[in-house]
Structure formats: structure tokens, C-alpha cells
Amino acid sequence: METKKNYKKTQLACYLGFVTQAICANYVPLLFITFHNDYDISFGMLALVSTCFFVTQLTVDFLCAGIVDRLGYRACIIAAEITSGMGLAGLAFLPDLLPVPFWGILICVIIYAVGSGLAEVLVSPIIEACPFENKESMMSLLHSFYCWGWVGVVLCSTIFFTVFGIEHWRIMALIWSVIPLYNIYNFATCPIEPLVEDGKSMTMLELFKTKAFWVFIVLMVCAGSSEIAMGQWASAFAESALHVSKTVGDLAGPCGFAVCMGISRLLYGKFGEKVDLTIFMMASGTMCLACYLVAGLAEIPLAGLAGCALCGFSVGIMWPGSISISSQILPTGGTAMFALLALAGDLGGAAGPAIVGNVSQKAANNLQAGVLAGIGFPIVLVLAVFYIRRRYK
């Protein structure tokens, strides 16, 4: 008699996989001022840390398209958790062991960025391949755990530093490393199904020749930009709007944005089967446009902050929704499609904040002017979803 497979364990592993990705992306940026003061690292060099994390993740996204199907999902996702855990734990030791602490930090960031990039590509198709009903809702629920991980990193780290002191940040790095190291066991023992039967996945060349695929690429670029542009500038926006300390600014800005984004994904995960995904995404894109306009034009600071936070709710469905639509229309897209979609989302995540920052600088450091420059991405997203709805009913 065949033993029934426990896909709940696969869910748990994937949820913790996205929590791990949130830790990797958001813990070290909380320590930039500490690194500047303790190790005398310039802000320009610290900016290089985020750039290296992003470039490493992009590189892994691209390489995954060719190697995951050969090595297998289980081996690659376990490697993601190992590198994430090693990179986070290494932060506690390597900067102080090397003659130049900056290189220790950078090495650790690159190591866990490999894990973060692998998780970004692999976790969604692992859930997609499981025999769950209402895949769109399940995908949205899965991606909500990145938001809760983001909130958890900021809240738990802030509480830890307040109680024990920022000088004990190395201990906090070790504590965060426990999550991916524990999750190795989950991914090693949970059932993982093939996304597409052997030999039936589309190749990268076949994807590039498919018109629908390029529409999905546009969707992911717009989703990544709409989300990350506001998310990356939320802290600075909160500080400039409310004139509060950085701690309060982090809680009001990034945390408020992440909570709203998580609630959006959680609600769609619970009630998504009752809602048309394309309608929901067009409504979200329209709301995102309104939030950008409020944040960019409001003369009342609290109104601008509300626009910033509610933007998190509006962008919540964009990334997982784009993946779900792509999977429905190109069910044989396979690992290559998921990897290239992740790559497109990351490219959008790089373009959006850069546009906001550069326009703000040219407008005499007016952050509201920079935010207004981001309105094009939700507009294009709505048009792309409308085209998909009409073309691929």
C-alpha cells in the first residue's frame, strides 16, 4: 500500500524558504550605520554590499535556467538553504577574522545571495508542482511569507537590539541562520514533484520565440519595479514625512508597507478562488497608480505616508499573480520560464528604485518628485494584464 505523501511538509519548507530569503535581503541593511561606525566603512562601500547581493542573485536566476533540471530540484533547494545558513552564520565571524572587515561582510553576502537567488527561482515551481487546488491562491499565500519574514526581521532585530544592544548583532545573525539550517531537513524529507515531465519542458529558445512569454516578462518587470521602488524608499519617505527617528521610520515605512503587502497576499490566498485573477490584478495596478500619485502629490505628510503604506497592499498580488498567469498559459514553461521570470522581476526591482533616486536627485532631492516618476510601471502592468485577458481567455 502506497504511503500518502505529506505535501503540508512541502508547504512548510517553501514558506520557510521565503522567510529565509526575506532575512537575507533585509538583515544586513539594518546594520549599515553600525558597520560604518565600528569598521569605518564608507557609505559608498556599503552601497556596494547591496549591489553585490543583487548582481549575485541576478546571476543565479540566469544560471538556474540551464542547471536545475539537470541537478534536480531537491539538490538545488537544499544547496540554497545551506548557502543561506552559511552566509548568515559567517557574518558572526568572518568580518572580524579578515584583515579588512568589509571583505568578510561582502563574502558572506555573496554566499547567502546565492541561496536567495536559488530560492527565488525554485520555491514557486515546487509549490506549483504540488497537487493543490486553487493554485493562484496557494501562490499568493506562499509569497505572503516573504512579507511576514520582512516584518519579522525588522521587528525582532529592532527588539533584540533595544534589549541587548546593537553591539550583539553577531548573535542575532547566528539566530537568523538557524531558520535555513533547520529547513535543510524539511526540503530533504518532503515530497517534491516534477513541474513538467522529462523532455516536455520548453527550452529557452522556444520561450523566446513565444509572444506570450514576452508579455509575461513585461508583467514581471512592472511588478518588480512597482513593488521594490516604493519598498526601498519607504524608510526615507517615512522619515522625511514625519520627521521621526530612523527606528520609528523603519517601523512606519518598510514595516507598514510589508504588513499591507502581506495582508493583500494573505487575503487573496484565502478568498482568491472567488475572484478573477486578471480583474484583481488590474484593480491592484489602478490602486498602485493612485497610491503613487497620493504619495507624490500630497501636501499633508500623513496622507503621503498612507499612500506609501497602502501601496504595499496594491502591489501584493502583482509578483505571485504574474507567475500564476504565466503558469496557466504556458504550463510547459518549466524551470527556464520561472528562472527568466525571476530575472525579469529583479531587473524591474533594480530599475524602479534607480529611477526614483535619480529623478529625486535631479529635482533637488525632492523624494516626492522621484516617486511620481514611478507611475509608468503600474500603468503598463494594467495594460499588459488587459491584453492577456482579451487575448488568452
VOFIBA-27456 format. One record per residue (C-alpha): residue number from 1; z, x, y. Coordinates in steps of 0.2 Angstrom, whole numbers, plus 5000, padded with zeros to 4 digits. Layout:
VOFIBA-27456
[NUM, [Z, X, Y]]
...
This chain:
VOFIBA-27456
[1, [5000, 5000, 5000]]
[2, [4995, 5007, 5017]]
[3, [5009, 5010, 5029]]
[4, [5006, 5001, 5046]]
[5, [5003, 5013, 5060]]
[6, [5015, 5013, 5074]]
[7, [5005, 5013, 5090]]
[8, [5020, 5009, 5100]]
[9, [5024, 5028, 5097]]
[10, [5007, 5032, 5104]]
[11, [5011, 5022, 5119]]
[12, [5027, 5031, 5122]]
[13, [5019, 5048, 5120]]
[14, [5005, 5043, 5133]]
[15, [5017, 5036, 5145]]
[16, [5027, 5052, 5145]]
[17, [5011, 5062, 5146]]
[18, [5008, 5054, 5163]]
[19, [5026, 5056, 5169]]
[20, [5023, 5074, 5164]]
[21, [5008, 5075, 5175]]
[22, [5017, 5067, 5190]]
[23, [5031, 5081, 5188]]
[24, [5018, 5095, 5188]]
[25, [5009, 5088, 5203]]
[26, [5024, 5084, 5214]]
[27, [5039, 5095, 5210]]
[28, [5034, 5112, 5217]]
[29, [5028, 5104, 5234]]
[30, [5046, 5099, 5236]]
[31, [5051, 5117, 5236]]
[32, [5039, 5124, 5249]]
[33, [5052, 5126, 5263]]
[34, [5064, 5134, 5250]]
[35, [5050, 5146, 5244]]
[36, [5046, 5150, 5262]]
[37, [5064, 5154, 5267]]
[38, [5070, 5163, 5250]]
[39, [5055, 5173, 5246]]
[40, [5047, 5174, 5263]]
[41, [5031, 5167, 5258]]
[42, [5019, 5161, 5272]]
[43, [5014, 5143, 5273]]
[44, [4996, 5149, 5271]]
[45, [5000, 5157, 5254]]
[46, [5010, 5141, 5249]]
[47, [4994, 5131, 5253]]
[48, [4985, 5142, 5240]]
[49, [4998, 5135, 5227]]
[50, [4991, 5118, 5229]]
[51, [4973, 5124, 5229]]
[52, [4975, 5134, 5213]]
[53, [4983, 5119, 5205]]
[54, [4969, 5108, 5210]]
[55, [4955, 5120, 5205]]
[56, [4963, 5124, 5188]]
[57, [4964, 5105, 5185]]
[58, [4946, 5103, 5190]]
[59, [4940, 5117, 5179]]
[60, [4949, 5110, 5164]]
[61, [4942, 5092, 5167]]
[62, [4924, 5100, 5166]]
[63, [4928, 5111, 5151]]
[64, [4935, 5096, 5142]]
[65, [4919, 5088, 5141]]
[66, [4912, 5101, 5129]]
[67, [4928, 5106, 5119]]
[68, [4939, 5092, 5115]]
[69, [4928, 5083, 5102]]
[70, [4927, 5100, 5093]]
[71, [4945, 5104, 5093]]
[72, [4952, 5086, 5091]]
[73, [4962, 5075, 5102]]
[74, [4979, 5079, 5094]]
[75, [4977, 5098, 5095]]
[76, [4972, 5097, 5114]]
[77, [4985, 5085, 5119]]
[78, [4999, 5095, 5111]]
[79, [4992, 5110, 5120]]
[80, [4993, 5100, 5136]]
[81, [5012, 5097, 5133]]
[82, [5015, 5115, 5128]]
[83, [5007, 5122, 5143]]
[84, [5015, 5109, 5155]]
[85, [5033, 5113, 5147]]
[86, [5030, 5132, 5148]]
[87, [5024, 5132, 5166]]
[88, [5039, 5121, 5172]]
[89, [5051, 5131, 5162]]
[90, [5043, 5148, 5168]]
[91, [5047, 5143, 5186]]
[92, [5066, 5146, 5182]]
[93, [5062, 5164, 5178]]
[94, [5045, 5172, 5182]]
[95, [5046, 5172, 5201]]
[96, [5062, 5182, 5200]]
[97, [5056, 5194, 5186]]
[98, [5040, 5199, 5195]]
[99, [5040, 5212, 5210]]
[100, [5031, 5198, 5220]]
[101, [5039, 5181, 5218]]
[102, [5023, 5172, 5224]]
[103, [5013, 5178, 5209]]
[104, [5026, 5172, 5197]]
[105, [5025, 5154, 5205]]
[106, [5006, 5155, 5205]]
[107, [5006, 5159, 5187]]
[108, [5017, 5145, 5182]]
[109, [5007, 5133, 5192]]
[110, [4991, 5138, 5184]]
[111, [4999, 5137, 5167]]
[112, [5005, 5119, 5169]]
[113, [4990, 5114, 5179]]
[114, [4980, 5117, 5163]]
[115, [4992, 5105, 5154]]
[116, [4990, 5092, 5168]]
[117, [4971, 5093, 5168]]
[118, [4971, 5091, 5149]]
[119, [4982, 5076, 5150]]
[120, [4972, 5068, 5164]]
[121, [4956, 5068, 5153]]
[122, [4965, 5064, 5136]]
[123, [4978, 5051, 5139]]
[124, [4967, 5037, 5144]]
[125, [4955, 5038, 5130]]
[126, [4969, 5040, 5117]]
[127, [4976, 5023, 5123]]
[128, [4958, 5016, 5124]]
[129, [4955, 5020, 5106]]
[130, [4971, 5011, 5100]]
[131, [4968, 4993, 5093]]
[132, [4977, 4985, 5108]]
[133, [4972, 4968, 5115]]
[134, [4968, 4967, 5134]]
[135, [4963, 4985, 5136]]
[136, [4962, 4983, 5155]]
[137, [4980, 4978, 5157]]
[138, [4985, 4992, 5145]]
[139, [4976, 5005, 5155]]
[140, [4984, 4999, 5171]]
[141, [5001, 4999, 5164]]
[142, [4998, 5016, 5157]]
[143, [4993, 5023, 5174]]
[144, [5008, 5015, 5182]]
[145, [5019, 5028, 5173]]
[146, [5011, 5041, 5184]]
[147, [5018, 5032, 5199]]
[148, [5036, 5030, 5192]]
[149, [5035, 5048, 5187]]
[150, [5031, 5052, 5205]]
[151, [5045, 5042, 5212]]
[152, [5057, 5049, 5199]]
[153, [5053, 5067, 5203]]
[154, [5056, 5064, 5222]]
[155, [5072, 5053, 5219]]
[156, [5080, 5063, 5205]]
[157, [5076, 5080, 5213]]
[158, [5082, 5074, 5230]]
[159, [5099, 5068, 5222]]
[160, [5101, 5084, 5212]]
[161, [5098, 5095, 5227]]
[162, [5110, 5084, 5238]]
[163, [5124, 5085, 5225]]
[164, [5122, 5103, 5218]]
[165, [5112, 5112, 5232]]
[166, [5094, 5117, 5234]]
[167, [5098, 5134, 5228]]
[168, [5099, 5127, 5210]]
[169, [5081, 5122, 5210]]
[170, [5078, 5133, 5195]]
[171, [5090, 5122, 5184]]
[172, [5080, 5107, 5190]]
[173, [5064, 5115, 5184]]
[174, [5071, 5118, 5167]]
[175, [5077, 5099, 5166]]
[176, [5060, 5093, 5170]]
[177, [5052, 5104, 5157]]
[178, [5062, 5095, 5143]]
[179, [5051, 5080, 5145]]
[180, [5034, 5088, 5140]]
[181, [5043, 5099, 5127]]
[182, [5050, 5084, 5119]]
[183, [5034, 5075, 5120]]
[184, [5026, 5088, 5109]]
[185, [5034, 5079, 5094]]
[186, [5028, 5062, 5099]]
[187, [5010, 5067, 5100]]
[188, [5012, 5077, 5084]]
[189, [5018, 5062, 5074]]
[190, [5010, 5047, 5082]]
[191, [4994, 5039, 5076]]
[192, [4978, 5044, 5086]]
[193, [4962, 5036, 5083]]
[194, [4944, 5042, 5087]]
[195, [4937, 5035, 5103]]
[196, [4919, 5035, 5096]]
[197, [4913, 5038, 5078]]
[198, [4907, 5055, 5074]]
[199, [4890, 5058, 5080]]
[200, [4889, 5042, 5091]]
[201, [4896, 5049, 5107]]
[202, [4884, 5050, 5122]]
[203, [4880, 5068, 5127]]
[204, [4882, 5074, 5145]]
[205, [4863, 5074, 5147]]
[206, [4862, 5056, 5141]]
[207, [4876, 5051, 5153]]
[208, [4867, 5060, 5167]]
[209, [4851, 5050, 5163]]
[210, [4861, 5033, 5164]]
[211, [4860, 5024, 5180]]
[212, [4877, 5015, 5177]]
[213, [4886, 5032, 5175]]
[214, [4882, 5037, 5192]]
[215, [4889, 5021, 5199]]
[216, [4905, 5025, 5190]]
[217, [4905, 5042, 5197]]
[218, [4904, 5034, 5215]]
[219, [4918, 5022, 5210]]
[220, [4930, 5036, 5204]]
[221, [4926, 5047, 5220]]
[222, [4930, 5032, 5231]]
[223, [4946, 5028, 5220]]
[224, [4952, 5046, 5221]]
[225, [4949, 5048, 5239]]
[226, [4957, 5031, 5244]]
[227, [4972, 5034, 5234]]
[228, [4975, 5053, 5237]]
[229, [4971, 5053, 5256]]
[230, [4985, 5041, 5261]]
[231, [4997, 5048, 5247]]
[232, [4995, 5066, 5253]]
[233, [4998, 5062, 5271]]
[234, [5012, 5048, 5268]]
[235, [5026, 5060, 5272]]
[236, [5019, 5067, 5288]]
[237, [5014, 5049, 5293]]
[238, [5032, 5043, 5290]]
[239, [5040, 5057, 5300]]
[240, [5028, 5055, 5314]]
[241, [5030, 5036, 5315]]
[242, [5049, 5035, 5313]]
[243, [5054, 5052, 5319]]
[244, [5066, 5055, 5304]]
[245, [5071, 5070, 5294]]
[246, [5060, 5076, 5280]]
[247, [5071, 5069, 5267]]
[248, [5071, 5052, 5274]]
[249, [5052, 5054, 5277]]
[250, [5049, 5058, 5259]]
[251, [5058, 5043, 5253]]
[252, [5050, 5031, 5266]]
[253, [5032, 5039, 5264]]
[254, [5027, 5046, 5247]]
[255, [5041, 5036, 5238]]
[256, [5036, 5019, 5247]]
[257, [5018, 5022, 5243]]
[258, [5021, 5027, 5225]]
[259, [5033, 5012, 5222]]
[260, [5020, 5000, 5229]]
[261, [5006, 5008, 5218]]
[262, [5017, 5007, 5203]]
[263, [5021, 4988, 5206]]
[264, [5002, 4985, 5208]]
[265, [4998, 4993, 5191]]
[266, [5013, 4985, 5183]]
[267, [5008, 4968, 5189]]
[268, [4990, 4970, 5183]]
[269, [4997, 4977, 5166]]
[270, [5007, 4961, 5164]]
[271, [4995, 4947, 5170]]
[272, [4979, 4956, 5170]]
[273, [4971, 4946, 5156]]
[274, [4972, 4931, 5168]]
[275, [4962, 4940, 5182]]
[276, [4944, 4946, 5183]]
[277, [4945, 4964, 5185]]
[278, [4930, 4966, 5196]]
[279, [4937, 4952, 5208]]
[280, [4954, 4961, 5208]]
[281, [4946, 4977, 5212]]
[282, [4935, 4970, 5227]]
[283, [4951, 4962, 5234]]
[284, [4960, 4978, 5232]]
[285, [4947, 4988, 5241]]
[286, [4947, 4975, 5255]]
[287, [4966, 4976, 5256]]
[288, [4965, 4995, 5256]]
[289, [4952, 4994, 5271]]
[290, [4964, 4983, 5280]]
[291, [4979, 4995, 5277]]
[292, [4969, 5010, 5283]]
[293, [4965, 5000, 5299]]
[294, [4983, 4995, 5302]]
[295, [4989, 5012, 5299]]
[296, [4976, 5020, 5310]]
[297, [4976, 5007, 5324]]
[298, [4994, 5000, 5325]]
[299, [5004, 5005, 5341]]
[300, [5020, 4999, 5333]]
[301, [5027, 5013, 5322]]
[302, [5034, 5002, 5309]]
[303, [5018, 4992, 5307]]
[304, [5009, 5009, 5304]]
[305, [5022, 5013, 5291]]
[306, [5020, 4996, 5282]]
[307, [5001, 4999, 5282]]
[308, [5004, 5016, 5274]]
[309, [5016, 5009, 5260]]
[310, [5005, 4993, 5256]]
[311, [4990, 5005, 5254]]
[312, [4999, 5011, 5239]]
[313, [4998, 4993, 5232]]
[314, [4980, 4991, 5236]]
[315, [4974, 5007, 5228]]
[316, [4985, 5004, 5212]]
[317, [4971, 4997, 5201]]
[318, [4956, 5007, 5208]]
[319, [4958, 5023, 5196]]
[320, [4963, 5014, 5180]]
[321, [4951, 4999, 5184]]
[322, [4936, 5011, 5186]]
[323, [4940, 5019, 5169]]
[324, [4941, 5002, 5161]]
[325, [4925, 4995, 5168]]
[326, [4916, 5012, 5163]]
[327, [4923, 5010, 5145]]
[328, [4917, 4992, 5144]]
[329, [4899, 4995, 5150]]
[330, [4897, 5012, 5141]]
[331, [4908, 5011, 5126]]
[332, [4900, 5026, 5118]]
[333, [4903, 5037, 5133]]
[334, [4916, 5046, 5123]]
[335, [4926, 5061, 5129]]
[336, [4912, 5068, 5140]]
[337, [4912, 5052, 5151]]
[338, [4931, 5052, 5153]]
[339, [4931, 5071, 5157]]
[340, [4917, 5068, 5170]]
[341, [4926, 5053, 5177]]
[342, [4942, 5063, 5179]]
[343, [4932, 5076, 5188]]
[344, [4924, 5064, 5200]]
[345, [4942, 5056, 5204]]
[346, [4948, 5074, 5208]]
[347, [4934, 5078, 5219]]
[348, [4937, 5062, 5228]]
[349, [4956, 5067, 5229]]
[350, [4950, 5083, 5237]]
[351, [4938, 5076, 5249]]
[352, [4949, 5062, 5256]]
[353, [4964, 5072, 5262]]
[354, [4952, 5086, 5269]]
[355, [4943, 5073, 5279]]
[356, [4959, 5065, 5286]]
[357, [4966, 5083, 5290]]
[358, [4951, 5089, 5298]]
[359, [4947, 5074, 5309]]
[360, [4966, 5074, 5314]]
[361, [4965, 5092, 5320]]
[362, [4949, 5088, 5330]]
[363, [4957, 5073, 5338]]
[364, [4971, 5084, 5345]]
[365, [4982, 5082, 5329]]
[366, [4981, 5064, 5330]]
[367, [4985, 5058, 5312]]
[368, [4980, 5040, 5316]]
[369, [4963, 5045, 5320]]
[370, [4962, 5055, 5304]]
[371, [4967, 5040, 5294]]
[372, [4954, 5029, 5302]]
[373, [4941, 5042, 5296]]
[374, [4945, 5037, 5278]]
[375, [4939, 5019, 5279]]
[376, [4922, 5023, 5272]]
[377, [4929, 5025, 5254]]
[378, [4936, 5008, 5251]]
[379, [4920, 5000, 5259]]
[380, [4909, 5010, 5247]]
[381, [4920, 5005, 5232]]
[382, [4919, 4987, 5236]]
[383, [4900, 4988, 5237]]
[384, [4899, 4998, 5221]]
[385, [4910, 4985, 5211]]
[386, [4900, 4971, 5219]]
[387, [4884, 4979, 5212]]
[388, [4892, 4981, 5195]]
[389, [4897, 4963, 5194]]
[390, [4880, 4957, 5199]]
[391, [4870, 4970, 5188]]
[392, [4882, 4970, 5172]]
[393, [4889, 4953, 5170]]
